[in-house]
Amino acid sequence: MNTILKRSTIYLDQQLHRALKIKSAQSSRTISELVNDAIKYSLMEDHEDLEAFEERMKEPNLEFESVLKELKESGKL
């Protein structure tokens, strides 16, 4: 599989950079691989969140005051 790579400069907090260097050495993976995986994971979470929002768009909205009233009436508040 031929992956096209694009160079980019990012600025990391000094402690995060140190942690990445250590993790890179311990896992025999490059910092770029670790950062790419972290970004992919974050974007996948965003995608899943957007799918969940899409699925729930048809659900009725609950009024906050109504929910509080129900909690109070049920003795949970």
BAFI-3210 file (N, C-alpha, C; in Angstrom, 3 decimals, decimal comma, padded with zeros to 6 digits):
// residues 77
n [1|2|3|4|5|6|7|8|9|10|11|12|13|14|15|16|17|18|19|20|21|22|23|24|25|26|27|28|29|30|31|32|33|34|35|36|37|38|39|40|41|42|43|44|45|46|47|48|49|50|51|52|53|54|55|56|57|58|59|60|61|62|63|64|65|66|67|68|69|70|71|72|73|74|75|76|77]
n.u [000,846|000,681|001,286|000,587|002,477|002,428|004,256|004,334|004,545|004,327|003,723|004,527|003,704|006,334|006,535|004,691|005,947|008,251|007,103|006,013|008,363|009,516|007,506|007,557|010,121|009,879|007,854|008,758|007,917|007,391|007,273|005,607|003,896|002,576|001,297|-000,303|-001,998|-003,300|-004,668|-006,336|-007,898|-009,177|-010,629|-012,285|-013,837|-015,191|-016,655|-018,305|-019,758|-021,139|-022,723|-024,326|-025,678|-027,126|-028,790|-030,341|-031,743|-034,436|-035,694|-037,832|-037,451|-036,551|-037,767|-035,835|-036,838|-039,062|-037,900|-036,525|-038,736|-039,992|-037,989|-038,014|-040,644|-040,499|-038,926|-036,218|-034,764]
n.v [-001,174|002,098|004,977|008,373|010,906|013,920|016,672|018,473|021,112|021,070|022,413|021,383|021,068|021,080|018,989|017,150|016,519|015,271|013,033|011,786|011,175|009,270|007,299|006,664|005,522|003,307|001,860|001,336|002,855|005,638|009,143|010,480|008,390|007,839|010,301|010,515|008,277|009,105|011,374|010,216|008,601|010,571|011,946|009,875|009,514|011,984|011,602|009,450|010,727|012,656|010,967|009,868|012,159|012,686|010,419|010,883|013,158|013,124|012,608|013,769|016,996|017,552|019,560|021,319|022,230|020,576|018,064|018,458|018,869|016,343|014,774|015,855|015,252|012,495|012,065|011,996|014,243]
n.w [000,000|-000,950|000,656|000,633|001,920|003,813|004,734|007,783|010,121|013,550|016,786|019,930|023,371|025,703|027,625|026,612|024,209|025,146|026,406|024,155|022,739|024,444|024,466|021,781|021,499|023,209|021,989|019,512|017,361|015,189|016,087|014,351|013,501|015,909|016,397|014,082|014,493|016,847|015,945|013,981|015,661|017,212|015,219|014,374|016,656|016,617|014,255|015,007|017,045|015,533|013,964|015,981|016,850|014,525|014,403|016,644|016,129|015,524|017,857|020,478|021,995|025,352|027,904|030,176|032,612|032,930|033,247|035,652|037,313|037,181|038,381|040,956|041,761|041,782|043,916|043,655|043,769]
ca.u [000,000|001,486|000,669|001,149|002,736|002,514|005,034|003,688|005,220|003,435|004,426|004,007|004,133|007,606|006,316|004,048|006,972|009,100|006,330|005,942|009,677|009,684|006,570|008,067|011,250|009,420|006,946|009,425|007,093|007,814|006,363|004,598|002,903|001,778|000,447|-001,308|-002,987|-004,090|-005,566|-007,350|-008,795|-009,981|-011,570|-013,279|-014,768|-016,040|-017,568|-019,299|-020,624|-022,030|-023,707|-025,262|-026,539|-028,015|-029,780|-031,208|-032,391|-035,886|-036,226|-038,382|-036,644|-037,082|-037,561|-035,052|-037,720|-039,908|-037,071|-036,324|-040,010|-040,168|-037,038|-038,490|-041,852|-040,150|-038,131|-034,787|-034,145]
ca.v [000,000|003,305|006,086|009,683|011,628|015,361|017,214|019,566|021,497|021,306|022,811|020,634|021,366|020,400|017,735|016,219|016,073|014,317|011,800|011,155|010,594|008,064|006,297|006,279|004,619|002,072|001,112|001,193|003,561|007,021|010,147|010,718|007,315|008,039|011,480|010,151|007,408|009,912|012,225|009,329|008,220|011,742|012,194|008,797|009,858|013,057|010,995|008,693|011,706|013,234|009,937|009,770|013,342|012,489|009,422|011,377|014,416|012,944|012,466|015,035|017,745|017,598|020,833|021,133|022,436|019,384|016,994|018,766|018,645|014,896|014,300|016,304|014,489|011,097|012,010|011,879|015,533]
ca.w [000,000|-001,089|001,367|000,331|003,158|003,717|005,844|008,496|011,357|014,682|017,999|021,057|024,723|025,957|028,347|025,685|023,270|025,877|026,575|022,841|022,423|025,259|023,960|020,471|021,699|023,838|021,113|018,198|016,374|015,077|016,637|013,310|013,566|017,123|016,209|013,084|015,130|017,793|015,154|013,409|016,748|017,562|014,127|014,399|017,736|016,098|013,289|015,775|017,706|014,525|013,629|017,100|016,785|013,379|014,789|017,712|015,731|015,461|019,207|020,987|022,965|026,707|028,581|031,396|033,762|033,054|033,781|037,069|038,003|037,295|039,389|042,267|042,068|042,031|045,127|043,343|044,122]
c.u [000,890|000,755|001,373|001,281|002,847|003,238|004,282|004,487|004,163|004,288|003,751|004,520|005,368|007,412|005,627|005,059|007,873|008,390|006,221|007,258|009,894|008,765|007,040|009,196|010,799|008,572|007,543|008,565|007,561|006,803|005,259|003,508|001,985|000,812|-000,654|-002,399|-003,883|-005,090|-006,675|-008,380|-009,727|-011,033|-012,645|-014,303|-015,717|-017,078|-018,678|-020,274|-021,618|-023,096|-024,756|-026,203|-027,566|-029,143|-030,796|-031,950|-033,907|-036,520|-036,771|-037,417|-037,327|-036,764|-036,858|-035,934|-038,605|-039,128|-036,826|-037,588|-040,247|-039,234|-037,507|-039,706|-041,549|-039,292|-036,638|-034,034|-034,634]
c.v [001,234|004,478|007,374|010,445|013,114|015,865|018,397|019,868|021,736|021,670|022,143|021,217|020,509|019,051|016,699|015,658|015,027|012,979|011,053|010,497|009,287|006,954|005,771|005,254|003,272|001,221|000,842|001,751|005,002|007,947|010,437|009,649|007,496|009,206|011,176|009,279|008,187|010,795|011,386|008,942|009,376|012,033|011,115|009,047|010,964|012,499|010,226|009,627|012,299|012,234|009,816|010,966|013,193|011,524|009,974|012,656|014,321|012,780|013,805|015,691|017,717|018,957|020,561|021,252|021,216|018,230|017,220|018,492|017,159|014,314|014,647|015,455|013,035|010,935|011,855|013,182|015,997]
c.w [000,000|-000,445|000,995|001,648|002,876|004,947|006,456|009,756|012,419|015,892|019,181|022,365|025,017|026,647|027,460|024,690|023,927|026,039|025,247|022,454|023,175|024,741|022,607|020,610|022,261|022,905|019,736|017,077|016,336|015,754|015,625|013,335|014,772|016,966|015,189|013,694|016,090|017,041|014,532|014,462|017,112|016,487|014,062|015,508|017,298|015,130|014,004|016,495|016,725|014,082|014,730|017,111|015,675|013,737|015,788|017,353|015,765|016,838|019,689|021,983|024,322|027,307|029,905|032,631|034,004|033,665|035,277|037,879|038,211|038,355|040,795|042,695|042,393|043,282|044,888|043,569|045,464]
res [m|n|t|i|l|k|r|s|t|i|y|l|d|q|q|l|h|r|a|l|k|i|k|s|a|q|s|s|r|t|i|s|e|l|v|n|d|a|i|k|y|s|l|m|e|d|h|e|d|l|e|a|f|e|e|r|m|k|e|p|n|l|e|f|e|s|v|l|k|e|l|k|e|s|g|k|l]
***
